[in-house]
């Protein structure tokens, strides 16, 4: 009995109830090691095969994500009775389930971002270089465009007549509603990613790195349940951009903004279906469309 009391006394002295806070906590011995901050530019990455392999992994993951998720949306949209389809819950499960599976598959190759908002947030946290972040975003957008394009190729009439899975602010909701829903939804996702990949938790709980794809996918599922009725749920600039480009109708572009300022304010948590106003598109979109129109007119005149 005396030995047990001695153990309790020693334990109380070693692990005090008052935990250090603020700068005092930084002087304590850590039982984990934080990875060093990534360089802003890392030219050595360009000569590494793993750099390009990671980009290919992001392309394939985003391609599969758009293909499965938009195919599910089209399956629900073509039926007059929602009871005969998987409904909103099924769409949310398709998005969340694919993120769970794809993050699990690509985490060891590229980190399993599959979302420019996540990539940008990790870049601001200095988890990856600007070179890698830019390359990831380009590959993610290209993968999303190809994924949506394959869906349109399978069922072109249905795709064009049922909205193509593009994000728009639905009737009964204001532009402010769409703005708030996308910001909060993307914050939930990026916050979950940072929590699931935290170095401290990974060191102290060995199961955390293995289960990281599960909370990330579940967060996507819950956000879709909440915001599908409002905007169709963007929270992924590549997903919204790919669907909008392939669908290429005015309603999709009216409510589509990739706002860099919003990314910065929310540490990568931008809403990709943020509505500027219903009667006009984003100024950058207008300039791009005018440039494409002039190029098309020039090519036709030459012919």
Backbone torsions as a table, in degrees:
resi	resn	phi	psi	omega
1	UNK	NA	-38.1	-179.4
2	UNK	-66.2	-37.3	178.8
3	UNK	-63.5	-38.9	178.3
4	UNK	-64.6	-41.3	178.9
5	UNK	-64.6	-35.3	177.8
6	UNK	-66.1	-39.7	177.6
7	UNK	-62.7	-41.6	178.9
8	UNK	-63.2	-41.6	-178.9
9	UNK	-65.2	-43.6	178.7
10	UNK	-64.8	-39.9	179.0
11	UNK	-64.8	-38.2	179.4
12	UNK	-66.9	-34.9	178.5
13	UNK	-73.7	-34.1	-177.0
14	UNK	-78.1	-38.5	-178.3
15	UNK	-117.7	86.9	-177.4
16	UNK	-73.0	154.0	-179.8
17	UNK	-72.0	-30.4	179.2
18	UNK	-83.7	115.9	-178.7
19	UNK	-95.5	140.6	179.9
20	UNK	-65.9	146.9	179.2
21	UNK	-129.3	165.0	176.6
22	UNK	63.2	-138.6	-177.5
23	UNK	-68.9	-23.3	178.7
24	UNK	-64.1	-32.9	-179.7
25	UNK	-68.4	-25.4	-178.0
26	UNK	-73.8	-18.5	-179.6
27	UNK	-87.5	-8.7	-178.8
28	UNK	-77.0	153.3	176.5
29	UNK	-68.5	132.5	-178.5
30	UNK	-97.0	144.5	175.5
31	UNK	-97.5	19.5	178.0
32	UNK	-148.1	165.0	-179.5
33	UNK	-125.2	120.0	179.1
34	UNK	-77.2	138.1	178.4
35	UNK	-66.8	148.0	179.5
36	UNK	-65.5	152.3	179.3
37	UNK	-65.1	140.4	-179.8
38	UNK	-72.9	147.3	177.1
39	UNK	-70.1	151.7	179.5
40	UNK	-64.0	-48.9	174.9
41	UNK	-121.8	132.1	180.0
42	UNK	-131.1	86.8	-177.1
43	UNK	-63.7	-22.1	179.4
44	UNK	-64.5	-25.4	179.6
45	UNK	-62.5	-32.9	-176.4
46	UNK	-66.7	-18.8	179.4
47	UNK	-98.9	6.4	-177.1
48	UNK	-104.7	134.0	177.7
49	UNK	-66.6	-32.0	-179.5
50	UNK	-62.8	-29.1	177.8
51	UNK	-63.8	-48.1	-179.1
52	UNK	-74.3	-32.8	175.9
53	UNK	-62.9	-39.7	177.6
54	UNK	-64.0	-40.7	177.4
55	UNK	-63.9	-39.9	177.3
56	UNK	-64.2	-38.4	177.9
57	UNK	-62.8	-40.1	178.0
58	UNK	-66.6	-38.8	178.2
59	UNK	-62.4	-49.7	-177.6
60	UNK	-64.6	-41.6	-178.7
61	UNK	-63.6	-45.0	-179.6
62	UNK	-70.0	-34.0	175.2
63	UNK	-60.4	-49.9	-179.9
64	UNK	-66.2	-36.5	179.2
65	UNK	-61.4	-47.8	180.0
66	UNK	-67.8	-40.1	-178.0
67	UNK	-61.3	-52.2	-177.3
68	UNK	-67.5	-45.7	-174.7
69	UNK	-67.8	-43.9	-178.6
70	UNK	-73.2	-33.5	173.9
71	UNK	-60.4	-38.1	176.7
72	UNK	-65.8	-43.2	177.9
73	UNK	-61.1	-42.1	179.2
74	UNK	-65.4	-37.6	178.0
75	UNK	-63.5	-35.9	177.2
76	UNK	-75.2	-38.8	-175.2
77	UNK	-68.4	-31.3	-174.4
78	UNK	-76.5	-11.2	-178.8
79	UNK	-98.7	134.9	177.7
80	UNK	-72.0	-30.5	179.6
81	UNK	-104.3	116.8	179.5
82	UNK	-68.3	-19.4	180.0
83	UNK	-69.0	-22.2	-178.9
84	UNK	-89.8	2.9	179.8
85	UNK	-124.5	-178.8	179.6
86	UNK	-74.3	-17.1	176.7
87	UNK	70.0	-167.2	-178.8
88	UNK	-62.0	-38.7	180.0
89	UNK	-61.5	-40.6	179.1
90	UNK	-66.4	-38.9	177.1
91	UNK	-62.8	-45.0	178.9
92	UNK	-61.4	-40.2	177.9
93	UNK	-66.1	-36.2	178.7
94	UNK	-63.2	-45.4	178.9
95	UNK	-65.8	-51.3	-178.1
96	UNK	-65.7	-40.9	179.7
97	UNK	-65.4	-39.4	178.4
98	UNK	-67.1	-39.3	177.1
99	UNK	-63.0	-42.9	177.9
100	UNK	-58.1	-49.0	-177.3
101	UNK	-67.4	-43.3	-175.3
102	UNK	-73.0	-36.4	175.2
103	UNK	-64.3	-40.4	177.5
104	UNK	-61.6	-40.6	-176.6
105	UNK	-73.7	-36.2	-171.2
106	UNK	-106.4	-1.6	-176.8
107	UNK	-60.1	-37.8	-179.5
108	UNK	-79.6	-8.1	-178.6
109	UNK	-104.0	-54.0	-176.3
110	UNK	-121.3	-7.6	-174.2
111	UNK	100.5	-10.4	176.6
112	UNK	64.4	51.5	-179.9
113	UNK	-75.8	-61.5	177.4
114	UNK	58.3	21.2	-174.9
115	UNK	-163.3	119.0	178.2
116	UNK	-59.6	-29.1	178.1
117	UNK	-65.5	-41.8	176.9
118	UNK	-65.4	-44.1	179.7
119	UNK	-61.3	-43.6	-179.0
120	UNK	-67.6	-39.2	176.9
121	UNK	-62.0	-42.4	178.3
122	UNK	-68.2	-31.6	175.9
123	UNK	-65.9	-44.2	178.6
124	UNK	-64.2	-30.1	176.5
125	UNK	-83.0	3.8	178.0
126	UNK	62.4	38.7	175.3
127	UNK	-90.6	-16.1	177.2
128	UNK	-153.3	159.6	-175.4
129	UNK	-77.4	164.6	176.9
130	UNK	-63.5	-37.4	178.9
131	UNK	-59.1	-48.3	-178.8
132	UNK	-69.6	-38.8	-179.7
133	UNK	-62.2	-46.1	179.8
134	UNK	-63.2	-43.4	-179.9
135	UNK	-63.0	-42.4	177.6
136	UNK	-60.4	-46.2	-177.4
137	UNK	-62.7	-41.9	178.8
138	UNK	-62.5	-46.8	-178.8
139	UNK	-66.2	-36.6	177.6
140	UNK	-64.9	-44.0	179.1
141	UNK	-66.1	-40.7	178.2
142	UNK	-65.2	-41.0	177.5
143	UNK	-63.1	-39.5	178.8
144	UNK	-65.6	-41.8	179.0
145	UNK	-62.5	-43.8	-180.0
146	UNK	-66.7	-39.6	179.1
147	UNK	-63.1	-45.7	177.6
148	UNK	-66.7	-34.6	178.9
149	UNK	-65.1	-37.1	177.6
150	UNK	-65.1	-41.0	177.9
151	UNK	-61.2	-44.1	178.3
152	UNK	-64.0	-35.9	178.7
153	UNK	-65.1	-32.1	179.2
154	UNK	-73.4	-38.6	-174.7
155	UNK	-146.0	75.1	-172.2
156	UNK	-64.4	-47.3	-177.5
157	UNK	-63.5	-45.9	178.9
158	UNK	-63.2	-40.1	-178.7
159	UNK	-61.6	-45.9	-178.2
160	UNK	-73.9	-33.1	-176.2
161	UNK	-81.9	-21.3	-176.4
162	UNK	-111.2	19.7	171.9
163	UNK	92.9	-10.0	175.3
164	UNK	62.9	18.4	-179.0
165	UNK	71.0	11.4	-179.7
166	UNK	-75.5	152.8	-178.6
167	UNK	-87.3	126.9	174.7
168	UNK	-139.4	156.5	174.5
169	UNK	-78.6	118.5	-175.3
170	UNK	-73.8	160.1	-180.0
171	UNK	-60.7	143.5	-178.4
172	UNK	93.4	-6.2	179.2
173	UNK	-121.8	146.6	179.8
174	UNK	-90.6	171.4	176.3
175	UNK	-62.9	-36.7	177.1
176	UNK	-63.6	-36.4	176.5
177	UNK	-61.8	-45.1	178.9
178	UNK	-64.2	-40.3	178.5
179	UNK	-60.5	-49.7	-178.3
180	UNK	-64.8	-42.3	-178.6
181	UNK	-62.5	-41.1	-178.8
182	UNK	-71.8	-38.5	179.0
183	UNK	-65.6	-48.3	-179.3
184	UNK	-65.3	-42.3	-179.5
185	UNK	-62.5	-42.4	179.9
186	UNK	-71.9	-32.7	174.9
187	UNK	-62.8	-42.9	178.4
188	UNK	-58.7	-43.4	-178.9
189	UNK	-65.0	-51.9	-176.1
190	UNK	-67.7	-36.1	176.6
191	UNK	-62.4	-40.1	177.6
192	UNK	-66.1	-39.9	178.3
193	UNK	-61.3	-46.5	-179.9
194	UNK	-64.3	-38.4	179.6
195	UNK	-68.4	-41.0	-176.6
196	UNK	-72.3	-21.8	-178.4
197	UNK	-110.3	16.1	-178.9
198	UNK	-64.8	131.4	-176.1
199	UNK	-64.7	-37.2	-179.1
200	UNK	-64.9	-46.4	-179.8
201	UNK	-67.2	-36.2	179.6
202	UNK	-64.9	-34.3	-179.4
203	UNK	-75.6	-37.8	-175.2
204	UNK	-86.6	-26.6	179.2
205	UNK	-123.9	106.9	-173.4
206	UNK	-65.7	-21.2	-177.8
207	UNK	-81.8	-13.7	-174.6
208	UNK	-62.6	-48.5	-179.7
209	UNK	-61.5	-33.4	-178.3
210	UNK	-70.8	-38.7	-175.7
211	UNK	-91.5	2.5	-176.6
212	UNK	-54.8	-41.9	179.8
213	UNK	-62.0	-26.9	-176.7
214	UNK	-66.8	-53.8	178.4
215	UNK	-64.1	-31.2	178.7
216	UNK	-66.2	-47.8	177.6
217	UNK	-63.8	-37.9	-179.9
218	UNK	-68.2	-35.0	176.6
219	UNK	-63.8	-42.0	176.9
220	UNK	-61.6	-42.0	178.7
221	UNK	-60.3	-47.9	-177.2
222	UNK	-67.3	-40.0	179.1
223	UNK	-64.3	-38.0	178.1
224	UNK	-66.4	-39.7	176.6
225	UNK	-58.3	-38.0	-175.6
226	UNK	-79.6	-36.3	-168.8
227	UNK	-111.4	-4.7	174.8
228	UNK	-57.2	-42.4	178.7
229	UNK	-65.6	-17.4	-176.0
230	UNK	-94.9	-57.7	-175.8
231	UNK	-125.2	-1.1	-172.0
232	UNK	84.1	-4.5	178.1
233	UNK	69.4	108.3	174.1
234	UNK	-94.6	-81.2	-179.0
235	UNK	48.0	10.3	178.3
236	UNK	-148.0	103.1	-177.7
237	UNK	-55.6	-36.7	-179.9
238	UNK	-67.1	-41.9	179.3
239	UNK	-61.3	-46.1	-178.5
240	UNK	-71.7	-39.4	-179.7
241	UNK	-66.0	-45.0	-179.6
242	UNK	-60.6	-45.3	179.9
243	UNK	-66.7	-38.4	-179.0
244	UNK	-67.9	-39.1	-179.4
245	UNK	-66.7	-44.5	-178.3
246	UNK	-72.9	-40.1	176.7
247	UNK	-67.9	-48.9	170.8
248	UNK	54.6	49.3	173.8
249	UNK	-121.7	154.8	-173.7
250	UNK	-56.6	-43.0	-179.1
251	UNK	-57.0	-35.3	-179.9
252	UNK	-67.9	-39.3	-178.3
253	UNK	-78.6	-25.8	-179.9
254	UNK	-61.3	-35.7	-174.3
255	UNK	-108.5	19.4	-173.7
256	UNK	-116.2	118.6	179.0
257	UNK	-139.9	129.8	171.0
258	UNK	-102.8	93.2	-168.0
259	UNK	-93.1	106.8	-179.8
260	UNK	-63.9	-36.3	179.2
261	UNK	-62.8	-41.3	177.6
262	UNK	-63.6	-37.9	175.8
263	UNK	-58.3	-46.3	-175.9
264	UNK	-65.9	-45.3	-177.8
265	UNK	-62.1	-42.2	-174.8
266	UNK	-101.6	19.5	175.8
267	UNK	55.0	49.6	178.3
268	UNK	94.1	1.7	-175.5
269	UNK	-96.6	67.3	179.2
270	UNK	-91.2	149.7	169.7
271	UNK	-89.8	130.6	-176.1
272	UNK	-92.1	-1.8	175.1
273	UNK	-121.1	49.7	-176.6
274	UNK	-88.2	122.2	-172.0
275	UNK	-83.5	119.1	173.7
276	UNK	-74.4	-54.5	172.2
277	UNK	-171.9	153.9	-171.0
278	UNK	-73.6	-24.8	-172.7
279	UNK	-92.7	-2.3	178.1
280	UNK	-152.0	156.3	-179.5
281	UNK	-93.9	176.8	177.3
282	UNK	-64.6	145.9	-175.9
283	UNK	-59.9	-38.3	178.3
284	UNK	-65.0	-39.8	178.0
285	UNK	-62.8	-40.7	179.5
286	UNK	-61.4	-44.9	-179.7
287	UNK	-63.5	-41.9	179.5
288	UNK	-64.3	-44.5	-179.1
289	UNK	-65.3	-37.8	177.1
290	UNK	-64.9	-39.7	178.3
291	UNK	-64.5	-44.4	178.7
292	UNK	-63.8	-38.7	179.5
293	UNK	-65.2	-40.9	179.9
294	UNK	-66.9	-39.6	177.6
295	UNK	-64.3	-39.8	179.3
296	UNK	-65.7	-41.7	179.7
297	UNK	-65.2	-38.7	179.4
298	UNK	-64.0	-44.2	-179.1
299	UNK	-64.6	-37.1	179.3
300	UNK	-69.0	-37.3	-179.8
301	UNK	-68.5	-34.8	178.1
302	UNK	-66.8	-34.6	178.0
303	UNK	-71.1	NA	NA
